[in-house]
């Protein structure tokens, strides 16, 4: 689905029908790798995907995750002070 750089690491999101082993082989062939971890989506990840759909921007996703955790967002007074 997509790839993102997170804290000097890469996070790959795969389609449901993609075999992780195939992707791992391709990544290892393309660049030096020190570690690989397979992570299943959390309940929060699933909720955000359903609520926002594929067209959401990274800022929209971050704002929704902050709201879910009870933190301030750019639309609330706490974030503007």
Protein Blocks (a to p, Z undefined) as FASTA:
>chain_A
ZZcdeehiacddddfklcfklmmmmmmmmpccfbdcdddddfklmmmmmmnommbcfklm
mmmmmmmnopacfkbmklmZZ
